[in-house]
Amino acid sequence: MDFTRKAKWTFVLVTILFSLVQSSSANHTSVNDTSIEMIHVGLILDAQSWVGKIVDSYISLAISDFYSRNRHYQTKLIVHTRDSEGDSLLVLSQALVLLENFKLDAIIVAENSAAVKILAELGSRVKIPIISLFAAGPSLSFSEYPYLIQIGQDESSQAKVIAAIAEAFSWRSVTLIYEDNDPARPILSNASTCFDQHVALLASSTDEEIVEQLRNLMSLQTTVLLVHMSPTLASRLFLNARRLGMMSQGYAWITTDMITNFMNSMDPSVIESMQGVVGFKPHIPASKELRKLAIRWRSKNLNENQNLEEMEINVYGIWSYDMVWAVATAAERVMTRYPHILHQVTRMNMNFTTIRSSQSGLVFMDEILQSRFKGISGGFQLTNGRLIPKEFEIVNVFKGERIIGYWNPGNGITSLMKQENHNEMNSTSSSKLESVIWPGGTMNIPRGWSLHGKRLRIGVPANNGFREIISVTRDPRTNETTVTGYCVDVFKEAVQSLGYEVHYDFIPFEDASGKIAGTYDDLILQVYYKNYDAVVGDTTILARRFQYVDFTMPFTDIGIGTVVPKINKKSIWIFLMPLSGDLWITTAAFFILTGLVVWFIERPINEEFQGSPCEQIGMIFWYSFSTLVFAHKEKLLSNLSKFVVIIWVFVVLIITSSYTATLASMLTVQQIELNSKQDYVGYHYGFVLSRAVSNLNFKNPRLKPYNSPEEYADALGRGSNNGGVSAIIDEIPYLKVFLAKYPSDYTIIKSMTTSGGFGFVFPKGSPLVQDISSAIMRLREEEKLQLVENKWFNSTESIFTDQDTTSNPSRLNLHSFGGLFLVTGISSTSALLLCLFQKSRAIIIRM
């Protein structure tokens, strides 16, 4: 009995003890479970998109890796995933559902849509961080949306990369093909200066619509195409471009990171159609951690998703991975520093929905912004709420993807070898890049434009009288038009020196009578109106014309000049022409006056000035005129006469020097003074006179128009008094033609560089302008341009005399030497009066 009672009590005690142990164990487990604070994070993505699949996979891997390394942490991220199905409205709807059902501490959105802006507004309302993992599209200001974190490059950096690539390959214009949606559209405003034109496609565009747009692009001259759209739409674009032959030699295709980031995930047939494409994407530096992550990620997805298994590691996945680590680390810091905040909950009514939000939002946001660590993507640091890639890698697609160079804001384009050398000088030279294999398998850099076999319609002015410059003739039997002349030959030589073919037809700008059909401005406007593709002829480069067209560099001498008849060198009286009549008379009078004064002073005291009256008269003339050649030998005794002679010899020196210089100049060129209203000046039809007249210092000219060298010669031969002109004003090329025909009768006496010379006309932005200009410069350097000029103008350097207007010879007149004669007159008179005074005083003393 006692044994039985003891057994019962023993059983009861064991049962109680076991219960206590179980209770203690249960309580311990409960304490451990409740000591871990769950941080609820919403994740909204398109579960069927590439980005959505990649982000979801990397976030789950990041959480697993983070807490396997940090088992002692008191917090743990709990991710609540919702599928937006790619619908912007559903993104907002799912966010509200998550806020209603959970006490969210943050929302991660992997959507590239307009909903991000709405979520940013929502985050500011409920005060929780909104993390956008795909920050393409309109840039949102951190000051305006303080709870928004954006991951990805900004549009300005992307625009700089595009400009650097275009500059590296000397492409002057780029055509943009973009998807017309919010993520892609901002590139227009940030990189508009890079684009010659742009084409918008919709995600819903059919293949027929894509082909139609591509055919329109084929008709344009630009062959550098930048593609900025989703990978799905880009795949269809490149497949159709290949079918149309646009992935062939001569084309250059550039893809932005919207496509390049997912290039390894595209269908093989799409990659095959993209051979030769150059793209850029954010650079992730190679590291052991990156390789290990890639291995773990592929292993994780080996059986989960066959599509992801085929994908290479992706920058968006890496950014998502690092961002999760930043959020998890920030959550632990908040728990450590402010444990009481995490438990505080606020309920808000919003659009008939009650949502819960944590009071820790502001603190949590600050901790995320202060995150600093070395992540898989490199140094992780947010700047104004944004994680921006520090460097881009430039890749070339050819039998795979290979890196050909790098770009960063500090150094521009850098080579593979010098990627780490950030002290390298700024450069965008293509020599910094590895060799590129372009569409068609060629290594020749595409020019960036093509005529696509088009024959250019080139307008030429009808006959203007100067047939050597440009001439249009028509065979009356065959009605065949022939265009010849200096301008035509220069154009042909320039085109032949290009490294490609240019087909063209000359079309005369003429009316029914064969005359030019308007002014030269009208002809140039035909290019502006796209009636002509270019103009070849004597078209002057003027500043006001650049608002409509572009000119090549001039292929003629620039400036305008004045032609006058040469002086008649056969005249026996040419030696009298340097001095005017009044100057001759005045000079002779002063010769005699000086002789008389010296004779009067010297005669009483100097025997050489004494003698018979005839001898004394002869001495007066001999002495005065001998000073002309400094041949006077008579010794002067009076200081007064010496003073007079010194002054006079100085005057004679000035007059003789001026006479010699003027006579020498007159034997080579004649200066005509067009200061009289009776002088006429001729000019070429269509020549702009206002600036020419003012620059050449003509006063009150009376103008007459002429149209040929023969008319010039006739007018100059008759002169202003006989119905002709005294001079011709024209551009240098016309005057060269004229002087080549009449080299012995006329000469250029003035020239001013006030016109730009002749240039070929092309539409604004035409790539032919630079190529033709370069060809003209080569022709000039190789002296081929001079050979063409000699052929048509029969010219040599001697027929063109460029003189400054201030040194042109003119007849010397009395006014020019008035001061000298005044000085010598006063000195002679003073000496004479002083001599008379001395004589009168001597007579008084004798008396």
Phi, psi and omega in degrees: 000312178296323179296320181295317180295320178297321180295320179296314180297325178296318180297318181296316180297318179296319180297316180296315180298318178297321179295319179296318179297317179297318179296317179298319179295318180296318179296321180296317177297318180297320180296318180296320182291317184284345180284346177269118181275123180276123177258111185272125181234129176273141178233117181244123181207167174270106188295341182263353182271161177300313181299316181299315179296316182294313182297315180300317181294316182289326180293317178295323177292321180295318179296317180298313181295320185296313185278343172287334177269340183234063184291338184276356183294148181268359179236160177208132179284131173245115185263127177251108187267137177228143181264123179271347182057024178075013183256123182298321180293325180290334175300311179295319180299315180294325178297318179293322178297316179297319180292331180285325187266338185226155172274086186283141173257344178194158174233127175255127180238124179254048182239139177254076187212175180292345182294338181300320180296320179293320178295326177297320175297317180297318179299323178293328180289310186268355175060054171227148180297136172248118185251113179262114183276351184226081194272031173286160180106193183301132180286127181258131185288134179291327178293331179275328181234080187289351179253016181254129173245127183244136180245122179135168184288153174272162186293330182294320177296319179298319178296322179293323178296316179300314180297322181293319179294316179298319180291324182299326182255013176058039176269126183273341180211149182225139175259128181265131170243115186226161177274129186279077176214174185298319180295324186266334188295327182300342180297335180296318183280333184270335182231030185297329182292342181278341193255127175288320175199171183218154180230131181255137174237150176260154177299334181269003181298136177281167178299325179296320178291322177295316180297321179298317179294322179293322177297322177297322179292328180294334180280349180273163180280330183289132180239013173258118188238125177257128183249125182223094184196178179292153180302326181295311180291323179297324179300315179292322180298311184290326177297317179288324178297322179293321179296328181274359180083018181271359174257040183245181183299138181106338179264152173228128180243134177237136177242141176277178184292342176302330179257315187298327180296336184245016185298322181289347181261000183280163179296142180305326179293327178289316178300322179297325179280351182258013181300127181099356181288142172250130180224173176219151179203162179301142182267127174253114183296140179293142179200165177297319180299322179294317179296318179295319178298317180299319180294314180296321183293316179295320179295319181297323186263007183301317182253352184274318186209113183295325180295316179293330178300326182278346182280145172278165178299140191236146184297325180292324176295319180293317177298320178298318179299310180295325181293322177296319178297320179295318180293316181295319178295318179297321179297320179293322179294321178296317180298321182288319187269323184229065186297330184288336185289324186297336183270353181275131184235140177240136176254135182230143173264123182218116178053052177064019180232134177265122182241154179250139177221153182274148176283353185272005188304312183294317179294318180298318179297317180297320180293323178294316181296332182271004182295131176221116176197164177269106181263187178294327181277359183116207179291120182268120178202129179268134178241115183052044176074020184220137173260110186249132178298139183275344184206148176246147172253138180258126187239157177235129180267114173199108185053044184122186182245127179228143180280132180245354179170180181227162174222136171218158186299330184281324187242358183069219180281130177233156182278169178296321184290330185250025182300323182276349182272092184274005174267003182294145181296149175302133180200142173236027181287142178295344178292342177285342182263151172294162180300140182252135172260115187270170176309139184092358178078013181266154176257001176284126182295126178300142180295335181099357178202161180205146176275350179054038178077006183289140175269123181286136174267107186253118178280141176229141179290144176292173187308130180243012179097334177258082187291338178291333181275310177207133183217134177241120178236148181233128178285117184294336181278313183263351184060023180274135181263133177238130180245123181226176176127174182301313181300318182294317181295321178296318179297316180297318179297319180295316180295320180294334181277352177289158180272017180208166184272141174231117180262139185206160174229136176274129181237113181296137174268087187218161176264190184296333182273000179088004179265161181301134188272059180127196179269174176293329174297320177297320179296316181294324179294339177297330175289319178298323180276002177068022172282330174237153175269344180191169174228130176241123181163197182273062180265119184280138178281112179235146184300319185293342181278345183289345178286348180247324186220173172247147178248149167285174174294152184295144178249011177231173171295145181263156175108178179235160181215173179238130178249135177225162175293146174286153179292152179282099184286349182276354180294136180282349182254020183296335182292341180277346190287333180300329181249142177287163183300314181296328178289321176301312182296315181296319180297315179298319180298319180288331172301311182293317180300314180297319178299317179296316181296314180297318179298316183297321182284320187275334189305317183292334189242352186237119183294333183292341179258012178253173181133197179291162179305320180296319180295321180291321177296316178299321179296321179302309182290318181299312185295316183293315183281339177292338177293343180297324179244016178055044182256006182288132183243350183293136181275126180269138183256331183269138176294329179295315179293325177297319178299316180298316183293322179299313179298318183292319178300322177298316179297317180298321179300315180295315183295315182294322178296314180295319179299314182298315181296317181293319179295319178297319180292322182293337178284349180244323184209148181247133176259128179253133179264110181264060182257351184263145178293347179275351180275134177255148178236130178267155178211168182273143177306134177085356182281135180279116191263332192305309181289324181296316182296317181291322182288331180268006172063033175278139181251121175052049181287149174255122195258144176224131181272145176222167191226005182201161177300324179296320178292323176301311183297319180296316182293318180291326180293324181280329179078168183296329184283346183239032176087007179253214180225163177265340181203162177238130174254130179196172176287152187305317181301319178295318180294328177295319177299315181297314182290333176294329179275329183230063186289334187267349187253336187225161181208156175274127181250339179219148172210146179223138180273063182254006172228157189272007184078186180267139176220156176279145186256133176223163176297156180297135180083002181295130178292345179290338183300311182292319182294317179292322177298317178297321179295320178298318179296320177296319178298322179292317181294325180274004178064015175288329178295322178293325179295320178295321179295317179297325180297316186267326184261347185052044193256155169226170182296337186289341182275353180243111180247112181262111182238150175282143186295335182284344183254005180291136184288147174213160179296137179278133182243174184297326182299326182295330184245016181304320181295320180296315180294328177295317180295311182292328177295315180294318181295318180294316180297317180297317180296320180295315180295320179294323177295316178298321180296318179296320180293318181294325179291322179295322180295319181295320181295321180295325181287000000 
